[in-house]
Amino acid sequence: MLGITDFWTYVLGVVAIILLPGPNSIFVLSVGARRGVRAGYQAAFGVFIGDTVLMILSATGVASLLGTYPPLFLVLKYAGAAYLSWVGVNIIRSAWKRWRHRSETVPIDASELASLRRPFRRAAVISLLNPKAILFFVSFFIQFVEPGYPHPALSFLILGAVVQFFSVLYLTALIFGGRFLAGQFRERRRLAAAATTGVGALFVGFGVKLATASAG
């Protein structure tokens, strides 16, 4: 079908992969809880753009280039790891600052303000600075594109649209789930601090995992 083999197997694989927790989904959930539905969708749109760019790079062979030149892959990998860790540390620092001053009105520091005002940009950067995602896309897509099909761009377009469709559904659920959590957090400051710290720790963990992952 349009140069795609085992389409439904691909769909099942995409659903399973999207449901796995990662920095993109955790960030969207966090923004939805902290700033509401509109900001959550801004972050989600950043993820969509970032993923689209990664899929285009994969389809045009850039991911294979990263695999061919390990030093280039390492630079991108460590840049992504450092950025994810930096985001996590800032989230943790903000959570504990607010917990220590929970009975006061605490002004938002500059780093937190930047993340609150620019959810689209931060989500796009988080998505783009993930070289493992580039290598994943190229290795996953290639299995479902029929060899010799005269219009492979159409096949990649359909495969990419499937990813984005399920991503929209999943991130929408996270955004509205985050909105519900926001109401709970407003009444339970200790729970809010613990949850926010957990999100920050996850980002640091993603950074460490990315830095120690092999290219193969």
C-alpha positions as CSV (number, residue, x, y, z in Angstrom):
1,M,0.0,0.0,0.0
2,L,1.7,3.2,-1.2
3,G,5.1,1.6,-0.7
4,I,4.4,0.6,2.9
5,T,4.8,-2.9,4.1
6,D,3.1,-4.3,7.3
7,F,1.2,-1.1,7.9
8,W,-0.7,-2.3,10.9
9,T,2.4,-3.8,12.5
10,Y,3.9,-0.3,12.1
11,V,0.9,1.3,13.7
12,L,1.1,-1.0,16.7
13,G,4.8,-0.3,17.0
14,V,4.2,3.5,16.9
15,V,1.5,3.3,19.6
16,A,3.8,1.3,21.9
17,I,6.7,3.7,21.3
18,I,4.7,6.8,21.9
19,L,3.4,5.5,25.2
20,L,6.9,5.0,26.6
21,P,7.7,7.9,28.9
22,G,10.3,10.3,27.5
23,P,11.5,13.9,27.9
24,N,9.0,15.2,25.4
25,S,5.9,13.8,27.0
26,I,7.1,14.6,30.5
27,F,7.7,18.2,29.6
28,V,4.3,18.6,28.0
29,L,2.6,17.1,31.0
30,S,4.6,19.5,33.3
31,V,3.7,22.6,31.2
32,G,0.1,21.6,31.1
33,A,0.1,21.2,34.9
34,R,1.9,24.5,35.6
35,R,0.5,26.8,32.9
36,G,-2.7,25.3,31.6
37,V,-4.1,23.9,28.3
38,R,-3.0,26.7,26.0
39,A,0.7,26.6,27.1
40,G,0.5,22.8,27.1
41,Y,-0.5,22.9,23.4
42,Q,2.3,25.4,22.7
43,A,4.8,22.8,24.1
44,A,3.1,20.0,22.2
45,F,3.4,22.0,19.0
46,G,7.1,22.4,19.7
47,V,7.3,18.6,20.0
48,F,5.5,18.1,16.7
49,I,7.9,20.5,14.9
50,G,10.9,18.9,16.5
51,D,9.8,15.4,15.6
52,T,8.9,16.5,12.0
53,V,12.4,17.8,11.6
54,L,13.9,14.6,12.9
55,M,11.8,12.5,10.6
56,I,12.8,14.7,7.6
57,L,16.4,14.3,8.6
58,S,16.0,10.6,8.9
59,A,14.3,10.3,5.5
60,T,17.0,12.3,3.8
61,G,19.8,10.2,5.3
62,V,21.2,12.6,7.9
63,A,20.8,10.1,10.6
64,S,22.9,7.6,8.7
65,L,25.6,10.4,8.4
66,L,25.6,10.7,12.2
67,G,26.1,6.9,12.4
68,T,28.9,7.0,9.9
69,Y,30.8,9.8,11.7
70,P,30.9,9.0,15.4
71,P,32.5,12.3,16.5
72,L,29.6,14.2,15.1
73,F,27.2,11.9,16.9
74,L,29.0,12.3,20.1
75,V,28.9,16.1,20.0
76,L,25.2,16.1,19.4
77,K,24.6,13.4,22.0
78,Y,26.5,15.2,24.8
79,A,24.9,18.5,23.9
80,G,21.5,16.9,24.2
81,A,22.4,15.2,27.5
82,A,23.7,18.5,29.0
83,Y,20.6,20.3,27.9
84,L,18.2,17.7,29.4
85,S,20.2,17.7,32.7
86,W,20.2,21.5,32.8
87,V,16.4,21.6,32.4
88,G,16.1,19.0,35.2
89,V,18.3,20.8,37.6
90,N,16.4,24.1,37.1
91,I,13.1,22.3,37.7
92,I,14.4,20.8,40.9
93,R,15.8,24.0,42.1
94,S,12.6,25.9,41.5
95,A,10.5,23.2,43.3
96,W,12.6,23.3,46.4
97,K,12.8,27.1,46.5
98,R,9.0,27.2,46.4
99,W,8.7,24.5,49.1
100,R,11.1,26.3,51.5
101,H,9.0,29.5,51.1
102,R,5.6,27.8,50.8
103,S,4.0,30.3,53.2
104,E,5.2,33.3,51.2
105,T,4.7,34.7,47.7
106,V,8.0,33.9,46.0
107,P,8.9,35.6,42.7
108,I,9.7,33.3,39.8
109,D,13.4,33.2,39.1
110,A,14.8,34.0,35.6
111,S,15.3,30.4,34.6
112,E,11.8,29.3,35.5
113,L,10.3,32.4,33.9
114,A,12.0,31.5,30.6
115,S,10.6,28.0,30.6
116,L,7.1,29.3,31.5
117,R,7.1,31.9,28.7
118,R,8.7,29.8,26.0
119,P,7.2,26.3,26.2
120,F,7.2,25.9,22.4
121,R,10.9,26.8,22.0
122,R,12.0,24.6,24.9
123,A,9.9,21.6,23.8
124,A,11.3,21.9,20.2
125,V,14.9,22.0,21.5
126,I,14.3,19.1,23.8
127,S,13.0,17.1,20.8
128,L,15.7,18.1,18.4
129,L,18.6,17.5,20.8
130,N,18.0,13.8,20.9
131,P,20.3,12.0,18.5
132,K,19.0,8.6,19.6
133,A,15.6,9.7,18.2
134,I,17.2,10.4,14.8
135,L,18.8,7.0,14.7
136,F,15.6,5.4,15.9
137,F,13.5,7.1,13.2
138,V,15.7,6.0,10.4
139,S,16.0,2.4,11.7
140,F,12.3,2.1,12.4
141,F,11.0,3.8,9.2
142,I,13.3,1.8,6.8
143,Q,11.7,-1.5,7.9
144,F,8.3,-0.4,6.6
145,V,9.2,1.2,3.3
146,E,9.0,-1.1,0.3
147,P,12.3,-1.4,-1.5
148,G,12.2,-0.1,-5.1
149,Y,9.0,1.9,-4.6
150,P,9.2,4.9,-7.0
151,H,7.8,7.5,-4.6
152,P,9.5,6.8,-1.2
153,A,8.7,10.4,-0.1
154,L,5.0,9.5,-0.1
155,S,5.7,6.5,2.0
156,F,7.7,8.5,4.5
157,L,5.0,11.1,4.6
158,I,2.3,8.6,5.5
159,L,4.5,6.9,8.1
160,G,5.3,10.3,9.6
161,A,1.6,11.3,9.6
162,V,0.7,8.2,11.6
163,V,3.3,9.1,14.2
164,Q,2.0,12.6,14.5
165,F,-1.6,11.5,14.7
166,F,-1.0,9.3,17.7
167,S,1.3,11.8,19.2
168,V,-1.5,14.5,19.1
169,L,-3.9,12.1,20.9
170,Y,-1.4,11.2,23.5
171,L,-0.1,14.7,24.2
172,T,-3.7,16.0,24.4
173,A,-4.5,13.4,27.1
174,L,-1.3,14.5,29.0
175,I,-2.2,18.2,28.7
176,F,-5.7,17.8,30.1
177,G,-4.3,15.4,32.7
178,G,-1.8,18.0,33.7
179,R,-4.7,20.5,34.0
180,F,-6.4,18.2,36.5
181,L,-3.1,17.7,38.4
182,A,-2.7,21.5,38.6
183,G,-5.9,21.8,40.7
184,Q,-4.6,19.0,43.0
185,F,-1.2,20.7,43.4
186,R,-2.7,24.1,44.3
187,E,-4.3,22.5,47.4
188,R,-1.3,20.2,48.2
189,R,2.0,22.1,48.2
190,R,4.0,19.1,49.5
191,L,2.6,16.9,46.7
192,A,3.3,19.7,44.1
193,A,6.9,20.0,45.3
194,A,7.4,16.2,45.3
195,A,5.9,15.8,41.8
196,T,7.9,18.7,40.4
197,T,11.1,17.3,41.9
198,G,10.3,14.0,40.4
199,V,9.9,15.6,36.9
200,G,13.3,17.3,37.3
201,A,14.9,14.0,38.4
202,L,13.5,12.3,35.3
203,F,15.1,15.0,33.1
204,V,18.4,14.5,34.8
205,G,18.0,10.8,34.4
206,F,17.2,11.2,30.7
207,G,20.4,13.3,30.3
208,V,22.5,10.7,32.1
209,K,21.0,7.9,30.1
210,L,21.6,9.7,26.8
211,A,25.2,10.6,27.7
212,T,26.0,7.0,28.6
213,A,24.1,5.4,25.6
214,S,26.1,3.9,22.8
215,A,25.4,4.9,19.2
216,G,24.7,1.4,18.1
